Amino acid sequence: MPEISNPASTPAGTAPPQTGLHGWLERRFHLHERGTNVRTEVIAGITTFLTMAYIIFVNPQILGQAGMDGGAVFVATCLAAAISTLIMALWANYPIALAPGMGLNAFFTFTVVLTYQYSWQEALGCVLASGVLFVLLSLLKVREAIINAFPRPLKMATSAGIGLFLGIIALQSGGLVVQHPATLVTLGDLSSTPVVLMIVAFIAITVLNHRRVLGGTLIGIIGISIIGLPLGLTQFHGLVSMPPSLAPTWLALDLSRAVELSFWVVVFTMLFVDLFDTAGTLIGVSHRAGLLDSQGNLPGMKRALLADSSATVVGAMLGTSNTGSYVESAAGTAVGGRTGLVGVVVALCFLAALFLSPLASMIPQYATAAALLYVACVMARGLTEMNWDDTTEYVPGVICALAMPLTYSIAAGIGLGIISYVGIKLASGRFKDVSWTLCALALAFMVFFAVN
């Protein structure tokens, strides 16, 4: 793969060592050429891990609500993150870390399993199918055509809508929002101790991240869990132990519903979100790291996409929802990480985390709800990037974003967004803004909504 040279940031002094471990690392990751060194890469790897380690506590709780074994999901989360990050590090040589993604894990549980009434094994089959399609798209170089078929407002609205979807889940699981027979939802009991702790944790996580405290989200989760110990809201089971068994989820996927239309709607939704999240994260993090070429392109993009798409296949076999690139990787590049050695360090940290299952099992729901709510707020920023001067642009985007939390379905939000975008654009005479691909998708979603 072509490498990016950045002479301006190359440390002055003698040439990098060419013998021993340092020499091997230099030849393998081209550290000197990218203006970095082993110490910087290790620090960057630890930094990235600490900013995304919350997923090992949050993912088992979300997928556990789908009926999956929490211990097995914990192991699958750690292994999927470690294996996929290593693939990105060794194959593409980029400082991008991967793990099961927020948003699609909620879609997996609350839409596919609890709404569409799929078993979690059948939902894992959808994850596998979306991963295989992503690999094929990366190999066939049709990714650009698919991305270009979707208008920018719907891309931004999808990200924001997933944030709002996570937000309603967080508010419900934290007790801030409860069911009501007349209005569907209403304010929960704010005098409840778990609700108070959830609010305190959310404020703490937000402030810590605002002040750029390393691992702020993780600190907030663990800190509020410790506060719950004397209150009887948290049960201490120890800190370390041998990892739980992966057997309950290993190769447990089921493809028997692949003949149904709803199966492919789920697969398309997973693929759509995964595809745009990956492209945005890869370009965004690489831009901050100074790894883009003079035309703003990412050298070796095909390898990076293949690494990312194969991660979802690996995750499905292990027993977790879609695995993808994490924007938190930017925390590592901010402290100087430039190569795949960052990913090697992140992967080793996730493997070490396998022995922290007792700590993961003690994290209460109000603590993870606070983290979810913070992630929801961050993702909702996508709404600000739409064109608010053009009603034919922002109206479909708002519908897309609003529909996700209100229907409890990312797929429904995307479908209603596409249908409204095509309908509004065509009715307004803006035919050039609508591709035949988008029209076909709008028609397909109309058929899906009509028969379901």
Buried (B, 14 or more C-beta within 10 A) or exposed (E): EEBBEBEEEBEEEEEBBEEEEBEEBBEBBBBBBBBBBBEBBBBBBBBBBBBBBBBBBBBBBBBBBBEBBBBBBBBBBBBBBBBBBBBBBBBBBBBBBBBBBBBBBBBBBBBBBBBBEBBBBBBBBBBBBBBBBBBEBBEEEEBEEBBEBBBEBBBBBBBBBBBBBBBBBBBBBBBBBEEEEEEEEEEBEEEBBBBBBBBBBBEBBBEBBEEEBEBBBBBBBBBBBEBBEEEEBBEEEEEEBEBBEBEBBBEBBBBEBEEEEBBBBBBBBBBBBBBBBBBBBBBBBBBBBBBBEEEEEBBBBBBBBBBBBBBBBBBBBBBBBBBBBBBBBBBBBBBBBBBBBBBBBBBBBBBEBBBBBBBBBBBBBBBBBBBBBBBBBBBBEBBEBBEEEEEBBBBBBBBBBBBBBBBBBBBBBBBBBBBBBBBBBBEEEEEEBBBEEBBEBBEBBBEBEEEE
